[in-house]
Amino acid sequence: MKLQTQKKLVPILCFISLLLGLSMQQVMAQSTITGKVTDTSTGEPIPFASVVIKGTTIGVNTDENGMYSIPMLANETTLRFSSVGYENREEEINGRTIINVALKIAAETLEEVVVTGYGNFRKSTYTGAATVVSMKKLHDSPVVSATKMLESHVPGLSLLAGSGQAGATSTLRIRGQGSVNASSAPLIVLDGVPILNVNFSSDGNVSSVGMDAMSAINPNDIESITVLKDATSTSLYGARGSNGVILITTKKGGEGKTNFSFRANTSIDNFAVDYRPTMGGEERRELIYEGFLNYYTDVKNLSEADARVEADKLIDNYAKVPEGGYSDWRDAVLKKGHTSNLDLSINGGNKNTKFSASLGYSNNKGVSLSSAFKRYTGRMNMNHIFKKFDFNMMFMFSYADTRLIPEDTYYAGAIYPIVANLTPSQPIYNADGSYAVGFPTNGGYNPLHEDANTIAYSKVGRLIGNVGVGYKIIEPVHISSTLNVEYNNVREFRFWNPNSNDGRTKNGVGQLYTPNYMQLTSKTTMSYQQNFGKHQLNGSVTFEARDYEYNYSYSRKENYGYWGNPAQSNATEPVSISGYTDIDRAMSWIGVMNYNYNNRFYLSGTFNSNSSSRLSSESRWGNFWSLSGSWQMANESFMKPLSHWLTSMRLKASYGSNGNLPDGWYAYHSLFAASGQYGSYPSLYENTLGNNKLTWEKGIVTNIGIDVTFLRRINLEVDFYQRDTKDLLIQRSLFRATGFSSVWDNIGHIRNSGIEVTVNSVNIDKKDFRWTSNLNIYHNKNKIIKLNTDGSPIYDGRMIRAEGEAWSTFYVREFAGVDVDNGDPLYYSNEEIIDQQTGKISRSREIVSGAANATPIAYKNAEPTIRGGLTNTFTYKFIDLSFHLSFHLGGHTLDNRWELMDDGYTPNSNKSIELRKRWKKPGDVTDVPKYVAYSEKGGWYTTSYKVHSTNHLRLKNLTIGLRAPDKWLKVVGISSARIYFSGQNLLTWTGFKLYDPELWGSHGVSIPPLKSYSFGIDISF
């Protein structure tokens, strides 16, 4: 019976098993859904996005590549996708096992991707302080270097204007001056790999304004620039990131059809302001004659009649009326500049392979003499995924050919001679049409003649290559390795032929500089990413090594037998030859850990153990770290009642350390030189005293911020920071008896503290009309806390570095106005007065006549109190309009060339139009003293009379574009076409108008920022 029962059950069990098997097969077929979550605007993956089965608590988060995999219940029909800063999206399953979705940013202009080089983050999830600048908004600006695009767009970033010549070096500072003798320049990172940020010019005679490394990068190749500012961001890069990091991301390919783009523009360039205007011939002659009269009546006590006799004898020696009329040196030396740019790019790809490539050409004719700049660039990016492997490659080359004219006090330059030394009374040409030469006021130089008889160029070839491969070991673990090679070859040559002033006595002189730079960087990273319900954890460990080699050679030959060809082989007398090699090596271990709880709480920690060959084995390794966190308050339940107007509210804080290294590669060594001579034999001698205890400068950075978005339209971000740099690397003075004047040491403490405010808003967003705005304001306070072992100040030209003062404080005699009775310049004596009882030091405010009777004091700060910018962008159907205003408040410059044109100390020089406001008779109220020839009451003394406010408001950029309607383009097979006009530095409102208010610090004479009018076309097909 039992056996029969079992036999009956067998078919029933088999049938049930078959049904279960079919059911299980169906369940298994639908048990897992996979896909990728991306950004609609960029196509980039969205890491840590939430994927939830609607109506349940079952959910997962995407990995760092935007991928997800979720188990699916048979009866569920909908997936819900969400991420901070994006609009939520729901997708019906409808039997699909692969569902890819693209999320739209909730307020398109308010959310950005922060690139750190060790992971990418949405701005709303990033715990550090960073600013992202999209080049889409700036690529119409007619500038050669991308660094100039950043000015007044990034709070905390200062661009200290130097020269307006194309390709000239730019000085960048992030959150103030953080060092004394070590570097204060930020690190430049290109597509994840640090690149050299050096001045490629080796000789000031060839290029006194230098060659900017950033000018070798085509701005049109750049997708975005991220500026990292706090310890969370910068400690990842150890010593190199101590002064902030600028990360440049080049354009990448995308999935879809291959797209070709062509872009061309041309511009006309001129000075943005009337730079150092001077008096014309007759006005200058009358002024100088007046100065002689005042000299002989006031100083020599002659009668007015006798004074005129003496003035008549002298006037033609200083301000002669030429037979052919007065000369216009400005018109002869300066001209309208012209710039042309051409760019061709291609990008595309499929699911597994993406590529992007470009070619660029830029040709700039400068505004002075034969100054010129040409640049040729090429770039290729490629990414490929094969099963568990991913490959990437970036290759970039550039070749820059620059003809730069020396500036500042070079007699053969363009600006200095015509501003100070070459007067309207001196002829440009002789009667036979040849160049006039031999001007004693300008060292005998005629800049036009020197330019025609001099060859000077700087040629820089640059190659940057980056190859990387990655492998996903298991689902949460990924390992990758990259190798970067950068090679820069520089050739600088200057030839003075026998007709030139510098080549005449030597029968021609040729100087050749051929430095080259080679940098190898390798980086291997193992990363981990895992989700545990509401918990998300990711981290990485990286080993990085860098080898940098600099080779320099120089040769000079004279006495050219044939100078139609200036090659040094045509000269017979070798005069000098030299060369050397410098090597710099570094390695570091970098650890990063990020934690996210339910898109509400974010924590991040970094650790960098960094070593450098610039320090001795005793102090070579430095450990730097950071901790940071943020709280997305808007995601809390108690904030839900405010959700109709409060889109997002995030608090963040970070604290950490970083380090800095001496500029000198061998600062800790005692060095010997082999250039000595004992009789006829070469000899060694110790020329540098080392310090084996020399160690890292140490920076401690604190950042506290709030980021709030209202109504999905208005975003307010505020950051407060304090940056303390201790153990400053300073050249400590020594007694001369030691045989050395100084030695490197760790002494001192500088503090930078400030606030950064950014406001983004979508003011109007209609079908055909859109208006967005961006405002950023930046305030930094710099203070020297400790300096030198005894607290004594350091005097640096016209500035003083003293405890309690800002780094950029002018050291001058304080001007007190003009005596209304006699026109003399007055000054405060500022003599120190010490209270014998309390020891308190004060200064006398007695007013004295003449700068020699006044004591110099620490005066005003060059650094502006507030910097900022305001951008408004409008689009209406096929028309787009944007304008950007920049402004400075509270800053100052010191005119260190004014003494050549001021109150008569040098009557043979040019005269500034400022002297039109001079005192002439008793009762005149003015701040310009009486003009007296040979006066020593002002003259070459550095006084506050020469310190001017840099307060200004400038229309930095204006762009108007017209896009062709799509229905027109379809006929000719073009996807987009746009023509545009863009202007740079179009209008400037400022109080002091004699030179550009963007010029910084102690200003001499140089090409100022330029005004440009550019017209362009942009086509894609």
TORDO-41800 format. One record per residue (C-alpha): x, y, z. Coordinates in steps of 0.2 Angstrom, whole numbers. Layout:
BEGIN
X:Y:Z;
...
This chain:
BEGIN
0:0:0;
14:11:4;
23:8:-12;
7:11:-22;
5:27:-13;
23:33:-17;
20:28:-35;
5:39:-36;
14:53:-29;
29:53:-41;
20:60:-56;
12:73:-45;
29:78:-38;
36:79:-55;
22:90:-61;
24:101:-46;
43:102:-49;
40:106:-67;
29:120:-62;
41:126:-49;
55:125:-61;
46:135:-74;
41:148:-61;
59:149:-54;
65:151:-72;
53:165:-75;
58:173:-58;
76:171:-62;
74:179:-79;
66:194:-70;
76:193:-54;
89:206:-58;
88:223:-67;
104:232:-72;
108:249:-80;
117:265:-79;
112:282:-72;
119:297:-81;
118:316:-82;
106:323:-96;
117:338:-99;
134:330:-99;
132:311:-102;
143:308:-87;
139:294:-75;
131:299:-58;
139:290:-43;
129:286:-28;
112:289:-36;
97:280:-27;
88:266:-36;
72:260:-27;
58:248:-31;
43:260:-29;
32:256:-15;
45:246:-6;
61:249:5;
72:238:-7;
85:249:-15;
103:251:-21;
115:265:-25;
125:267:-41;
144:264:-41;
157:277:-46;
153:273:-64;
135:276:-62;
131:257:-64;
118:248:-53;
110:231:-51;
94:228:-41;
85:212:-37;
67:213:-44;
51:206:-37;
39:198:-50;
24:209:-45;
33:226:-45;
32:237:-60;
41:253:-57;
59:259:-52;
62:276:-44;
78:285:-47;
85:300:-37;
101:309:-33;
105:325:-23;
103:340:-35;
93:331:-48;
75:329:-52;
67:312:-47;
62:300:-61;
51:285:-62;
53:271:-75;
40:257:-79;
49:240:-80;
38:233:-94;
48:217:-94;
65:225:-97;
81:219:-88;
92:233:-93;
86:251:-89;
97:266:-92;
91:283:-87;
97:301:-88;
93:312:-74;
90:331:-76;
98:343:-64;
85:351:-53;
92:369:-57;
104:367:-71;
115:381:-66;
116:377:-48;
124:360:-48;
141:356:-54;
154:342:-54;
169:344:-43;
184:336:-50;
198:332:-37;
210:321:-47;
206:307:-34;
187:306:-37;
173:316:-44;
159:323:-34;
143:332:-36;
144:349:-28;
130:345:-16;
139:330:-10;
157:337:-9;
163:341:9;
178:353:4;
179:370:-3;
180:371:-22;
174:382:-37;
169:374:-54;
170:385:-70;
163:379:-86;
172:384:-101;
156:385:-110;
152:401:-102;
170:408:-106;
176:401:-122;
171:416:-132;
183:428:-122;
197:433:-134;
212:428:-123;
227:417:-126;
229:409:-109;
215:401:-99;
221:408:-83;
215:425:-88;
198:418:-90;
197:414:-72;
199:432:-66;
184:437:-55;
175:421:-59;
182:411:-44;
181:418:-26;
197:416:-17;
208:417:-33;
218:432:-37;
226:435:-54;
240:448:-51;
241:457:-68;
259:459:-75;
261:462:-93;
247:462:-107;
259:454:-119;
253:438:-127;
260:423:-118;
267:433:-104;
268:425:-86;
253:427:-75;
254:426:-56;
240:417:-47;
236:416:-29;
223:406:-20;
217:413:-3;
232:425:-1;
251:424:0;
255:409:10;
274:409:10;
289:420:10;
303:411:0;
294:395:-4;
282:395:-19;
265:403:-17;
259:397:-34;
245:385:-35;
247:367:-43;
241:365:-61;
233:347:-64;
229:342:-82;
217:328:-83;
222:321:-66;
241:323:-68;
251:338:-61;
260:347:-75;
274:360:-74;
269:378:-69;
285:387:-72;
292:402:-82;
299:395:-98;
310:410:-101;
328:409:-95;
334:426:-100;
326:443:-94;
335:451:-109;
325:440:-121;
309:440:-112;
308:451:-97;
289:447:-94;
293:428:-95;
284:414:-104;
268:407:-96;
267:388:-95;
248:390:-96;
248:399:-112;
254:383:-121;
237:375:-118;
223:380:-130;
208:387:-120;
196:379:-133;
202:362:-128;
196:364:-110;
179:357:-104;
180:364:-86;
192:371:-73;
190:366:-54;
199:377:-41;
202:367:-25;
205:378:-10;
204:370:7;
214:356:16;
201:342:11;
206:346:-8;
224:351:-7;
231:339:5;
228:325:-8;
243:333:-17;
255:335:-2;
268:349:-4;
263:353:-22;
245:357:-17;
249:368:-2;
244:384:-11;
229:377:-19;
225:367:-35;
219:371:-52;
212:356:-61;
210:357:-79;
198:344:-88;
199:343:-107;
185:339:-118;
180:320:-119;
171:311:-132;
153:305:-130;
142:291:-135;
133:294:-152;
136:301:-169;
153:308:-173;
153:327:-171;
164:339:-180;
166:357:-174;
175:372:-182;
178:388:-173;
186:404:-179;
188:421:-172;
198:437:-175;
201:452:-164;
208:469:-163;
218:474:-148;
223:490:-139;
226:497:-122;
211:496:-110;
215:513:-103;
226:528:-108;
242:521:-101;
253:534:-93;
248:549:-104;
262:562:-105;
262:580:-111;
264:585:-129;
279:595:-135;
274:613:-132;
265:609:-116;
280:600:-109;
292:615:-115;
281:627:-105;
281:617:-90;
300:614:-89;
302:633:-93;
291:637:-78;
301:624:-67;
317:634:-72;
309:651:-67;
304:643:-50;
321:636:-47;
330:652:-50;
318:663:-40;
314:651:-26;
331:642:-24;
344:654:-31;
334:670:-26;
336:678:-42;
324:691:-48;
311:686:-61;
320:695:-75;
336:687:-71;
328:670:-69;
321:671:-86;
338:675:-93;
344:659:-85;
329:649:-91;
331:655:-109;
349:648:-109;
343:631:-103;
326:627:-111;
333:621:-128;
344:609:-119;
329:600:-112;
314:605:-123;
320:610:-140;
307:614:-154;
313:603:-168;
314:609:-185;
303:596:-192;
290:597:-178;
288:588:-162;
289:569:-162;
275:557:-157;
285:542:-150;
269:533:-145;
262:533:-162;
278:527:-169;
281:513:-157;
263:507:-153;
250:500:-164;
234:491:-165;
236:473:-161;
228:459:-170;
223:441:-165;
217:426:-175;
211:409:-168;
206:393:-178;
200:377:-170;
195:361:-177;
188:347:-166;
180:330:-168;
172:319:-155;
161:304:-154;
161:285:-149;
150:271:-144;
146:262:-128;
163:255:-125;
174:268:-134;
174:287:-134;
186:299:-142;
190:317:-144;
203:326:-154;
207:344:-159;
219:355:-168;
222:374:-164;
231:389:-171;
233:406:-163;
242:421:-171;
244:437:-161;
252:453:-167;
256:463:-152;
253:481:-148;
271:487:-148;
285:486:-161;
287:468:-168;
280:459:-153;
271:443:-158;
265:426:-152;
260:411:-162;
254:394:-155;
250:377:-163;
241:364:-153;
235:347:-155;
226:335:-142;
218:318:-142;
208:309:-128;
202:291:-129;
193:280:-117;
189:261:-120;
181:248:-109;
184:229:-113;
175:218:-101;
183:221:-84;
197:232:-91;
196:251:-95;
209:260:-105;
212:279:-107;
224:290:-116;
228:308:-117;
240:316:-129;
243:335:-131;
256:345:-140;
260:363:-142;
272:374:-151;
273:392:-146;
284:405:-155;
285:421:-146;
293:438:-150;
293:447:-134;
299:465:-131;
308:469:-115;
299:479:-103;
301:489:-86;
318:499:-87;
325:492:-103;
331:506:-115;
328:495:-130;
310:491:-125;
294:498:-131;
285:506:-116;
298:513:-104;
307:524:-117;
292:532:-123;
284:535:-106;
300:541:-97;
315:545:-108;
311:549:-126;
303:566:-127;
294:575:-141;
309:586:-144;
320:571:-149;
318:566:-167;
313:548:-172;
321:549:-189;
336:559:-197;
334:570:-212;
339:556:-224;
325:545:-216;
337:534:-206;
333:531:-188;
340:544:-176;
351:537:-162;
362:543:-148;
349:549:-136;
358:552:-119;
342:551:-109;
339:534:-115;
356:526:-115;
359:530:-133;
344:519:-139;
331:522:-152;
319:507:-149;
313:507:-167;
331:506:-173;
335:492:-160;
320:482:-165;
325:483:-183;
343:477:-179;
339:464:-166;
332:446:-168;
325:439:-152;
313:425:-150;
307:411:-138;
301:395:-145;
294:382:-133;
289:364:-139;
278:355:-126;
272:337:-126;
261:329:-113;
256:311:-113;
245:301:-101;
241:283:-103;
231:273:-90;
224:256:-88;
211:250:-75;
204:233:-70;
189:228:-59;
196:214:-48;
179:211:-40;
163:221:-40;
168:234:-27;
187:234:-30;
196:243:-45;
214:245:-48;
221:257:-60;
238:264:-65;
243:279:-75;
260:285:-82;
262:303:-87;
276:310:-97;
279:329:-100;
293:336:-110;
296:355:-113;
310:360:-125;
314:379:-125;
325:388:-137;
329:407:-134;
340:417:-145;
344:435:-146;
355:443:-159;
362:461:-159;
369:464:-176;
383:477:-178;
371:491:-182;
363:489:-166;
368:499:-150;
372:483:-141;
381:474:-155;
391:489:-162;
406:488:-151;
407:469:-153;
403:467:-171;
388:457:-167;
383:447:-152;
373:431:-152;
366:423:-136;
358:406:-136;
348:398:-121;
342:380:-123;
334:374:-107;
323:358:-107;
311:351:-94;
307:333:-92;
294:326:-79;
289:308:-77;
274:304:-65;
267:287:-61;
251:284:-51;
244:267:-45;
227:267:-36;
216:254:-29;
199:260:-25;
184:252:-16;
166:256:-17;
152:247:-8;
134:251:-3;
126:244:13;
108:249:12;
108:267:17;
127:267:19;
139:271:5;
157:269:7;
171:272:-5;
190:275:-3;
206:273:-12;
225:270:-9;
237:278:-21;
256:277:-23;
263:291:-34;
281:294:-39;
288:309:-49;
305:312:-57;
309:330:-63;
325:334:-73;
330:352:-79;
344:354:-91;
351:371:-95;
364:377:-107;
370:394:-113;
382:401:-126;
388:418:-131;
398:422:-146;
404:439:-154;
412:446:-169;
401:440:-184;
409:438:-200;
392:436:-209;
377:442:-200;
364:439:-213;
363:422:-205;
364:425:-186;
369:407:-182;
383:407:-169;
393:397:-181;
396:413:-191;
404:422:-176;
422:419:-172;
424:423:-154;
417:412:-141;
414:422:-125;
405:412:-113;
397:394:-112;
389:386:-97;
377:372:-92;
370:362:-78;
357:349:-73;
345:349:-59;
335:334:-53;
320:334:-41;
311:318:-35;
296:315:-25;
285:301:-19;
269:299:-9;
256:288:-2;
239:294:-2;
223:288:6;
206:294:4;
190:288:12;
172:295:9;
156:290:18;
138:294:14;
123:290:25;
107:291:16;
112:306:6;
111:316:23;
128:315:31;
144:315:22;
161:312:30;
178:312:21;
196:309:27;
213:310:18;
230:306:22;
246:310:12;
263:304:17;
275:314:5;
294:314:3;
305:325:-7;
323:326:-12;
323:345:-8;
325:340:11;
338:329:20;
335:311:24;
331:317:42;
316:327:37;
312:321:20;
295:313:24;
280:324:29;
263:318:34;
248:328:30;
229:325:32;
212:332:33;
195:328:40;
179:335:33;
160:333:34;
143:340:28;
125:338:33;
111:339:20;
99:347:32;
85:348:19;
84:329:18;
79:329:37;
60:326:41;
59:341:52;
64:352:36;
50:344:25;
37:358:29;
50:370:21;
52:360:6;
41:370:-5;
54:384:-5;
70:377:3;
77:365:-10;
93:361:-2;
102:367:14;
120:360:18;
132:364:32;
150:359:29;
167:360:38;
184:354:35;
201:355:45;
218:349:39;
236:351:36;
247:353:21;
266:356:17;
277:367:6;
295:365:0;
309:378:-3;
310:384:-21;
329:380:-21;
331:361:-25;
347:360:-14;
342:372:0;
348:360:14;
365:356:6;
381:365:9;
386:367:-9;
403:370:-17;
407:379:-33;
421:374:-45;
422:391:-54;
436:397:-42;
454:399:-48;
470:397:-39;
484:404:-50;
481:395:-67;
472:381:-59;
453:379:-56;
448:377:-38;
433:372:-27;
426:384:-14;
410:383:-2;
398:395:-9;
382:390:0;
379:385:19;
367:371:21;
355:367:35;
352:348:38;
338:352:50;
328:361:36;
310:354:36;
293:357:28;
283:373:29;
267:368:38;
250:374:34;
234:372:44;
218:376:35;
200:378:43;
185:380:32;
167:382:38;
153:384:25;
134:384:21;
126:380:4;
108:384:2;
96:383:-13;
80:392:-13;
65:388:-25;
76:378:-36;
82:394:-43;
93:403:-31;
109:396:-23;
119:404:-10;
136:398:-5;
147:405:9;
164:399:15;
174:406:30;
192:400:31;
208:403:40;
225:397:33;
240:397:45;
257:394:38;
270:390:51;
289:386:50;
291:398:35;
306:395:24;
316:410:26;
334:415:22;
340:419:40;
354:433:40;
371:428:47;
386:438:54;
398:441:39;
412:433:50;
404:416:45;
409:419:27;
390:418:22;
377:431:22;
362:420:25;
356:402:28;
339:393:25;
329:390:41;
311:387:47;
306:403:55;
289:413:55;
271:412:54;
259:420:41;
240:420:42;
227:422:29;
208:423:34;
193:428:24;
176:425:17;
170:419:0;
152:422:-6;
144:415:-22;
126:418:-27;
119:409:-43;
101:412:-48;
89:407:-62;
79:424:-63;
68:420:-78;
65:403:-86;
52:403:-99;
50:394:-116;
59:407:-126;
68:417:-113;
80:413:-100;
90:425:-88;
103:418:-76;
115:428:-64;
131:424:-55;
139:435:-41;
155:431:-32;
163:441:-18;
180:438:-10;
188:445:5;
205:440:12;
215:447:26;
234:443:27;
244:446:42;
262:441:47;
261:434:65;
280:430:67;
295:434:56;
314:431:59;
321:425:76;
321:442:83;
305:449:75;
315:461:65;
306:466:48;
312:462:31;
314:476:18;
310:471:1;
311:486:-11;
297:498:-8;
288:485:4;
291:480:22;
288:463:29;
284:466:47;
275:457:61;
257:463:63;
257:469:45;
250:462:29;
263:454:17;
260:467:4;
262:483:14;
271:498:6;
285:506:16;
285:525:12;
286:543:18;
269:549:22;
263:563:11;
253:577:20;
247:588:5;
253:604:-3;
257:620:6;
243:632:0;
255:647:2;
271:641:-7;
266:625:-16;
279:614:-7;
275:596:-4;
272:592:15;
275:576:24;
271:569:42;
288:567:51;
282:551:59;
297:551:70;
296:538:84;
292:544:101;
294:532:116;
285:534:132;
298:533:145;
286:527:158;
276:514:148;
288:510:134;
273:513:122;
279:519:105;
269:532:95;
274:543:80;
275:562:79;
262:569:67;
272:585:64;
271:592:47;
287:595:38;
293:602:21;
302:589:10;
303:570:10;
320:570:17;
313:576:34;
301:562:36;
303:544:42;
297:530:32;
282:520:39;
272:504:35;
258:512:25;
244:504:15;
241:487:8;
242:482:-10;
230:468:-9;
212:473:-12;
200:471:3;
186:465:-9;
187:457:-26;
172:451:-35;
163:448:-51;
145:448:-58;
139:439:-73;
122:440:-82;
117:428:-96;
102:430:-107;
95:419:-120;
80:423:-131;
76:411:-145;
91:411:-156;
100:426:-147;
111:425:-133;
119:439:-123;
130:439:-108;
141:452:-99;
153:451:-84;
158:465:-73;
174:463:-61;
178:475:-47;
191:478:-34;
189:488:-18;
203:493:-5;
218:489:-15;
233:500:-19;
248:502:-31;
264:511:-29;
270:520:-45;
289:517:-44;
292:527:-61;
283:543:-55;
300:550:-49;
305:552:-68;
290:563:-71;
286:572:-55;
291:588:-47;
306:593:-57;
320:581:-50;
323:575:-68;
318:590:-79;
324:581:-95;
311:567:-94;
294:566:-101;
280:574:-90;
264:566:-84;
248:575:-87;
245:574:-69;
256:590:-68;
242:600:-76;
234:600:-58;
250:608:-50;
251:622:-38;
254:639:-47;
250:653:-35;
246:656:-17;
229:650:-12;
229:635:-25;
221:620:-16;
228:604:-25;
238:588:-21;
251:591:-35;
266:602:-28;
273:617:-37;
284:612:-51;
303:616:-47;
317:610:-58;
330:600:-49;
319:599:-33;
324:587:-20;
309:589:-9;
300:574:-17;
310:567:-32;
317:549:-29;
310:547:-12;
297:534:-10;
282:543:-3;
264:539:-1;
260:553:-14;
264:539:-27;
252:526:-19;
236:525:-28;
219:517:-25;
215:502:-37;
196:503:-34;
188:500:-50;
173:493:-59;
176:485:-76;
166:478:-90;
177:463:-91;
168:454:-105;
152:457:-116;
146:443:-128;
132:443:-141;
128:428:-151;
116:423:-165;
112:405:-168;
105:399:-185;
87:391:-184;
87:372:-184;
76:371:-199;
89:381:-209;
103:370:-204;
94:353:-208;
94:358:-226;
113:359:-227;
117:345:-214;
124:356:-200;
119:352:-182;
123:370:-175;
130:387:-181;
133:403:-172;
141:419:-175;
146:431:-161;
154:447:-155;
165:447:-139;
173:461:-131;
186:461:-117;
190:475:-105;
178:487:-114;
174:500:-100;
183:504:-84;
177:516:-71;
191:521:-58;
197:536:-48;
216:535:-53;
217:535:-72;
235:536:-76;
238:517:-78;
227:502:-77;
219:498:-60;
222:479:-62;
241:482:-61;
247:476:-44;
260:480:-31;
275:491:-35;
272:495:-53;
285:500:-65;
282:501:-84;
274:487:-94;
261:483:-107;
244:485:-98;
229:474:-100;
222:475:-117;
205:480:-124;
199:468:-137;
185:467:-150;
182:450:-157;
171:442:-170;
169:423:-172;
160:409:-179;
156:392:-172;
149:377:-183;
146:359:-178;
141:346:-190;
